[in-house]
Each structure stands twice: as structure tokens, then as C-alpha cells.
Amino acid sequence: MLATHHLYPEICAHLLRVTPTAHWLEYVDWASPILAEPLVPKNGEIVAVDKPGIGIAWDEKAVTKYAISI
């Protein structure tokens, strides 16, 4: 069975590395504006970051820009 992943490519890239039947990642850069180091496809491929956890670092200034006070 062929498995694909979409949404949150920063996390799904890690899932693809450990799923032998997964071959496709739907890449949408929705989170890129608030990430310190967004994923960048190269030659049609995404490489999962080699950092602890899922490797996401937030751009705190950008996150503050989009924050909503209640």
C-alpha cells in the first residue's frame, strides 16, 4: 500500500523516513512565515531536519505579529 502525507510537512517528512511504504509528501508552506528555518524543497525533494524532536524552531517575532489578544 502506498502511503502519502499532507499538511505539516515539517512533521510528515520525519514520518516518511520511517514508513517503508510512504513515498509522497504534499508540500504546502503554510507555516513558513512563522518558522525560524522553514523547509525548502530542492529538486523536488524535502529532507527532514537532523535535530532533536521534530526540529521546528519558531520565529518568535513573526509569531507575535500574528498573535491575537483575547
N, CA, C and O atoms as a printed pandas DataFrame, in Angstrom:
     atom_number atom_name residue_name chain_id  residue_number  x_coord  y_coord  z_coord
0              1         N          MET        A               1    0.841   -1.180    0.000
1              2        CA          MET        A               1    0.000    0.000    0.000
2              3         C          MET        A               1    0.884    1.240    0.000
3              4         O          MET        A               1    1.827    1.334    0.785
4              5         N          LEU        A               2    0.589    2.167   -0.856
5              6        CA          LEU        A               2    1.324    3.413   -0.947
6              7         C          LEU        A               2    0.718    4.409    0.027
7              8         O          LEU        A               2   -0.483    4.675   -0.021
8              9         N          ALA        A               3    1.526    4.953    0.896
9             10        CA          ALA        A               3    1.053    5.953    1.854
10            11         C          ALA        A               3    1.582    7.319    1.457
11            12         O          ALA        A               3    2.724    7.448    1.017
12            13         N          THR        A               4    0.759    8.323    1.613
13            14        CA          THR        A               4    1.173    9.694    1.355
14            15         C          THR        A               4    0.883   10.524    2.600
15            16         O          THR        A               4    0.096   10.122    3.457
16            17         N          HIS        A               5    1.511   11.656    2.689
17            18        CA          HIS        A               5    1.304   12.540    3.829
18            19         C          HIS        A               5    1.080   13.950    3.320
19            20         O          HIS        A               5    1.700   14.387    2.350
20            21         N          HIS        A               6    0.184   14.652    3.992
21            22        CA          HIS        A               6   -0.032   16.054    3.663
22            23         C          HIS        A               6   -0.301   16.836    4.947
23            24         O          HIS        A               6   -0.543   16.259    6.007
24            25         N          LEU        A               7   -0.253   18.130    4.828
25            26        CA          LEU        A               7   -0.332   19.050    5.968
26            27         C          LEU        A               7    0.884   18.869    6.858
27            28         O          LEU        A               7    1.373   17.750    7.009
28            29         N          TYR        A               8    1.362   19.902    7.427
29            30        CA          TYR        A               8    2.507   19.874    8.325
30            31         C          TYR        A               8    3.690   19.091    7.747
31            32         O          TYR        A               8    4.107   18.091    8.332
32            33         N          PRO        A               9    4.228   19.525    6.623
33            34        CA          PRO        A               9    5.334   18.780    6.010
34            35         C          PRO        A               9    6.559   18.696    6.917
35            36         O          PRO        A               9    7.365   17.774    6.785
36            37         N          GLU        A              10    6.707   19.656    7.842
37            38        CA          GLU        A              10    7.841   19.622    8.766
38            39         C          GLU        A              10    7.807   18.356    9.632
39            40         O          GLU        A              10    8.853   17.811    9.981
40            41         N          ILE        A              11    6.617   17.901    9.969
41            42        CA          ILE        A              11    6.446   16.692   10.768
42            43         C          ILE        A              11    6.352   15.459    9.869
43            44         O          ILE        A              11    6.950   14.426   10.168
44            45         N          CYS        A              12    5.618   15.563    8.792
45            46        CA          CYS        A              12    5.421   14.420    7.899
46            47         C          CYS        A              12    6.721   13.952    7.253
47            48         O          CYS        A              12    6.861   12.768    6.945
48            49         N          ALA        A              13    7.661   14.846    7.044
49            50        CA          ALA        A              13    8.949   14.434    6.470
50            51         C          ALA        A              13    9.616   13.395    7.363
51            52         O          ALA        A              13   10.256   12.469    6.866
52            53         N          HIS        A              14    9.470   13.543    8.682
53            54        CA          HIS        A              14   10.026   12.563    9.615
54            55         C          HIS        A              14    9.272   11.242    9.524
55            56         O          HIS        A              14    9.879   10.172    9.574
56            57         N          LEU        A              15    7.950   11.316    9.392
57            58        CA          LEU        A              15    7.140   10.097    9.285
58            59         C          LEU        A              15    7.495    9.312    8.025
59            60         O          LEU        A              15    7.535    8.082    8.041
60            61         N          LEU        A              16    7.746   10.022    6.953
61            62        CA          LEU        A              16    8.114    9.352    5.707
62            63         C          LEU        A              16    9.429    8.593    5.830
63            64         O          LEU        A              16    9.605    7.549    5.202
64            65         N          ARG        A              17   10.349    9.110    6.632
65            66        CA          ARG        A              17   11.652    8.445    6.794
66            67         C          ARG        A              17   11.520    7.072    7.437
67            68         O          ARG        A              17   12.357    6.198    7.211
68            69         N          VAL        A              18   10.477    6.876    8.233
69            70        CA          VAL        A              18   10.337    5.616    8.971
70            71         C          VAL        A              18    9.173    4.762    8.468
71            72         O          VAL        A              18    8.841    3.745    9.077
72            73         N          THR        A              19    8.558    5.169    7.364
73            74        CA          THR        A              19    7.437    4.418    6.808
74            75         C          THR        A              19    7.852    3.852    5.460
75            76         O          THR        A              19    7.911    4.592    4.478
76            77         N          PRO        A              20    8.142    2.557    5.388
77            78        CA          PRO        A              20    8.675    1.992    4.147
78            79         C          PRO        A              20    7.732    2.075    2.947
79            80         O          PRO        A              20    8.193    2.026    1.807
80            81         N          THR        A              21    6.434    2.198    3.174
81            82        CA          THR        A              21    5.508    2.264    2.044
82            83         C          THR        A              21    5.129    3.695    1.680
83            84         O          THR        A              21    4.300    3.902    0.793
84            85         N          ALA        A              22    5.709    4.672    2.338
85            86        CA          ALA        A              22    5.383    6.072    2.054
86            87         C          ALA        A              22    6.404    6.656    1.086
87            88         O          ALA        A              22    7.612    6.505    1.268
88            89         N          HIS        A              23    5.902    7.321    0.063
89            90        CA          HIS        A              23    6.796    7.852   -0.963
90            91         C          HIS        A              23    6.482    9.289   -1.373
91            92         O          HIS        A              23    7.262    9.902   -2.101
92            93         N          TRP        A              24    5.370    9.829   -0.923
93            94        CA          TRP        A              24    4.953   11.149   -1.389
94            95         C          TRP        A              24    4.662   12.068   -0.218
95            96         O          TRP        A              24    4.027   11.664    0.756
96            97         N          LEU        A              25    5.124   13.296   -0.315
97            98        CA          LEU        A              25    4.840   14.324    0.673
98            99         C          LEU        A              25    4.192   15.489   -0.052
99           100         O          LEU        A              25    4.779   16.063   -0.969
100          101         N          GLU        A              26    2.997   15.832    0.356
101          102        CA          GLU        A              26    2.339   17.005   -0.207
102          103         C          GLU        A              26    2.909   18.220    0.512
103          104         O          GLU        A              26    2.701   18.381    1.715
104          105         N          TYR        A              27    3.617   19.065   -0.201
105          106        CA          TYR        A              27    4.283   20.207    0.416
106          107         C          TYR        A              27    3.456   21.471    0.242
107          108         O          TYR        A              27    3.189   21.904   -0.879
108          109         N          VAL        A              28    3.058   22.050    1.350
109          110        CA          VAL        A              28    2.397   23.357    1.372
110          111         C          VAL        A              28    3.105   24.150    2.458
111          112         O          VAL        A              28    3.235   23.674    3.586
112          113         N          ASP        A              29    3.557   25.329    2.138
113          114        CA          ASP        A              29    4.386   26.082    3.080
114          115         C          ASP        A              29    3.604   27.040    3.978
115          116         O          ASP        A              29    4.036   28.172    4.193
116          117         N          TRP        A              30    2.475   26.605    4.497
117          118        CA          TRP        A              30    1.654   27.465    5.357
118          119         C          TRP        A              30    2.399   27.962    6.579
119          120         O          TRP        A              30    2.215   29.115    6.970
120          121         N          ALA        A              31    3.224   27.148    7.193
121          122        CA          ALA        A              31    3.910   27.540    8.424
122          123         C          ALA        A              31    5.188   28.332    8.159
123          124         O          ALA        A              31    5.747   28.908    9.092
124          125         N          SER        A              32    5.654   28.379    6.946
125          126        CA          SER        A              32    6.933   29.037    6.643
126          127         C          SER        A              32    7.057   30.456    7.194
127          128         O          SER        A              32    8.133   30.814    7.673
128          129         N          PRO        A              33    6.008   31.283    7.151
129          130        CA          PRO        A              33    6.153   32.649    7.665
130          131         C          PRO        A              33    6.468   32.737    9.163
131          132         O          PRO        A              33    6.955   33.770    9.624
132          133         N          ILE        A              34    6.201   31.686    9.922
133          134        CA          ILE        A              34    6.455   31.751   11.367
134          135         C          ILE        A              34    7.542   30.769   11.824
135          136         O          ILE        A              34    7.734   30.577   13.025
136          137         N          LEU        A              35    8.241   30.156   10.889
137          138        CA          LEU        A              35    9.324   29.238   11.236
138          139         C          LEU        A              35   10.673   29.943   11.115
139          140         O          LEU        A              35   10.898   30.721   10.188
140          141         N          ALA        A              36   11.566   29.661   12.066
141          142        CA          ALA        A              36   12.909   30.233   12.013
142          143         C          ALA        A              36   13.692   29.650   10.839
143          144         O          ALA        A              36   14.471   30.354   10.198
144          145         N          GLU        A              37   13.483   28.359   10.559
145          146        CA          GLU        A              37   14.168   27.689    9.447
146          147         C          GLU        A              37   13.150   26.854    8.666
147          148         O          GLU        A              37   13.051   25.646    8.880
148          149         N          PRO        A              38   12.392   27.488    7.763
149          150        CA          PRO        A              38   11.390   26.742    7.005
150          151         C          PRO        A              38   12.017   25.694    6.091
151          152         O          PRO        A              38   13.160   25.831    5.656
152          153         N          LEU        A              39   11.251   24.651    5.811
153          154        CA          LEU        A              39   11.705   23.643    4.845
154          155         C          LEU        A              39   11.755   24.272    3.464
155          156         O          LEU        A              39   10.898   25.080    3.106
156          157         N          VAL        A              40   12.756   23.898    2.699
157          158        CA          VAL        A              40   12.882   24.402    1.330
158          159         C          VAL        A              40   13.087   23.208    0.418
159          160         O          VAL        A              40   14.100   22.516    0.517
160          161         N          PRO        A              41   12.124   22.959   -0.481
161          162        CA          PRO        A              41   12.301   21.839   -1.419
162          163         C          PRO        A              41   13.479   22.111   -2.356
163          164         O          PRO        A              41   13.664   23.230   -2.835
164          165         N          LYS        A              42   14.268   21.070   -2.606
165          166        CA          LYS        A              42   15.375   21.169   -3.554
166          167         C          LYS        A              42   15.260   20.013   -4.523
167          168         O          LYS        A              42   15.262   18.850   -4.120
168          169         N          ASN        A              43   15.158   20.334   -5.802
169          170        CA          ASN        A              43   14.996   19.330   -6.856
170          171         C          ASN        A              43   13.794   18.425   -6.584
171          172         O          ASN        A              43   13.836   17.223   -6.846
172          173         N          GLY        A              44   12.725   19.017   -6.056
173          174        CA          GLY        A              44   11.505   18.253   -5.811
174          175         C          GLY        A              44   11.549   17.366   -4.571
175          176         O          GLY        A              44   10.683   16.510   -4.394
176          177         N          GLU        A              45   12.548   17.560   -3.712
177          178        CA          GLU        A              45   12.674   16.725   -2.516
178          179         C          GLU        A              45   12.773   17.585   -1.264
179          180         O          GLU        A              45   13.289   18.702   -1.290
180          181         N          ILE        A              46   12.263   17.030   -0.165
181          182        CA          ILE        A              46   12.381   17.647    1.152
182          183         C          ILE        A              46   13.235   16.719    1.996
183          184         O          ILE        A              46   13.032   15.505    1.981
184          185         N          VAL        A              47   14.172   17.266    2.718
185          186        CA          VAL        A              47   14.992   16.480    3.624
186          187         C          VAL        A              47   14.598   16.856    5.051
187          188         O          VAL        A              47   14.636   18.029    5.423
188          189         N          ALA        A              48   14.222   15.867    5.838
189          190        CA          ALA        A              48   13.865   16.121    7.231
190          191         C          ALA        A              48   15.093   16.637    7.966
191          192         O          ALA        A              48   16.207   16.155    7.759
192          193         N          VAL        A              49   14.873   17.626    8.830
193          194        CA          VAL        A              49   15.996   18.176    9.582
194          195         C          VAL        A              49   16.551   17.139   10.550
195          196         O          VAL        A              49   15.827   16.277   11.048
196          197         N          ASP        A              50   17.829   17.242   10.800
197          198        CA          ASP        A              50   18.511   16.297   11.684
198          199         C          ASP        A              50   18.771   16.968   13.032
199          200         O          ASP        A              50   19.917   17.225   13.401
200          201         N          LYS        A              51   17.691   17.245   13.756
201          202        CA          LYS        A              51   17.747   17.881   15.071
202          203         C          LYS        A              51   16.861   17.087   16.018
203          204         O          LYS        A              51   16.010   16.319   15.569
204          205         N          PRO        A              52   17.047   17.258   17.306
205          206        CA          PRO        A              52   16.186   16.544   18.262
206          207         C          PRO        A              52   14.707   16.896   18.072
207          208         O          PRO        A              52   14.366   17.998   17.641
208          209         N          GLY        A              53   13.857   15.957   18.394
209          210        CA          GLY        A              53   12.415   16.182   18.255
210          211         C          GLY        A              53   12.029   16.286   16.795
211          212         O          GLY        A              53   12.573   15.583   15.944
212          213         N          ILE        A              54   11.082   17.172   16.512
213          214        CA          ILE        A              54   10.669   17.350   15.121
214          215         C          ILE        A              54   11.443   18.461   14.434
215          216         O          ILE        A              54   11.245   18.718   13.246
216          217         N          GLY        A              55   12.331   19.127   15.180
217          218        CA          GLY        A              55   13.237   20.099   14.580
218          219         C          GLY        A              55   12.615   21.432   14.223
219          220         O          GLY        A              55   13.193   22.185   13.439
220          221         N          ILE        A              56   11.459   21.745   14.771
221          222        CA          ILE        A              56   10.813   23.020   14.458
222          223         C          ILE        A              56   11.272   24.086   15.442
223          224         O          ILE        A              56   11.237   23.883   16.656
224          225         N          ALA        A              57   11.699   25.215   14.912
225          226        CA          ALA        A              57   12.035   26.383   15.724
226          227         C          ALA        A              57   11.167   27.535   15.228
227          228         O          ALA        A              57   11.140   27.835   14.035
228          229         N          TRP        A              58   10.468   28.167   16.142
229          230        CA          TRP        A              58    9.559   29.258   15.781
230          231         C          TRP        A              58   10.322   30.572   15.652
231          232         O          TRP        A              58   11.279   30.816   16.386
232          233         N          ASP        A              59    9.902   31.399   14.734
233          234        CA          ASP        A              59   10.388   32.774   14.624
234          235         C          ASP        A              59    9.496   33.586   15.566
235          236         O          ASP        A              59    8.387   33.969   15.196
236          237         N          GLU        A              60    9.981   33.845   16.776
237          238        CA          GLU        A              60    9.161   34.466   17.816
238          239         C          GLU        A              60    8.603   35.822   17.392
239          240         O          GLU        A              60    7.467   36.150   17.734
240          241         N          LYS        A              61    9.369   36.605   16.666
241          242        CA          LYS        A              61    8.892   37.915   16.200
242          243         C          LYS        A              61    7.712   37.742   15.238
243          244         O          LYS        A              61    6.728   38.477   15.313
244          245         N          ALA        A              62    7.820   36.768   14.339
245          246        CA          ALA        A              62    6.731   36.524   13.384
246          247         C          ALA        A              62    5.498   35.963   14.087
247          248         O          ALA        A              62    4.371   36.322   13.745
248          249         N          VAL        A              63    5.708   35.083   15.069
249          250        CA          VAL        A              63    4.575   34.532   15.820
250          251         C          VAL        A              63    3.847   35.656   16.533
251          252         O          VAL        A              63    2.617   35.688   16.538
252          253         N          THR        A              64    4.589   36.581   17.136
253          254        CA          THR        A              64    3.976   37.725   17.830
254          255         C          THR        A              64    3.167   38.570   16.852
255          256         O          THR        A              64    2.101   39.077   17.203
256          257         N          LYS        A              65    3.658   38.721   15.656
257          258        CA          LYS        A              65    2.967   39.521   14.635
258          259         C          LYS        A              65    1.569   38.966   14.363
259          260         O          LYS        A              65    0.631   39.732   14.142
260          261         N          TYR        A              66    1.424   37.644   14.379
261          262        CA          TYR        A              66    0.148   37.035   14.058
262          263         C          TYR        A              66   -0.697   36.693   15.301
263          264         O          TYR        A              66   -1.810   36.183   15.170
264          265         N          ALA        A              67   -0.177   36.969   16.485
265          266        CA          ALA        A              67   -0.902   36.640   17.724
266          267         C          ALA        A              67   -2.160   37.499   17.848
267          268         O          ALA        A              67   -2.194   38.655   17.426
268          269         N          ILE        A              68   -3.183   36.899   18.435
269          270        CA          ILE        A              68   -4.458   37.593   18.660
270          271         C          ILE        A              68   -4.683   37.676   20.168
271          272         O          ILE        A              68   -4.671   36.660   20.863
272          273         N          SER        A              69   -4.886   38.879   20.658
273          274        CA          SER        A              69   -5.165   39.066   22.088
274          275         C          SER        A              69   -6.659   38.904   22.314
275          276         O          SER        A              69   -7.484   39.409   21.552
276          277         N          ILE        A              70   -6.982   38.191   23.376
277          278        CA          ILE        A              70   -8.403   37.986   23.696
278          279         C          ILE        A              70   -8.721   38.737   24.977
279          280         O          ILE        A              70   -9.860   38.709   25.441
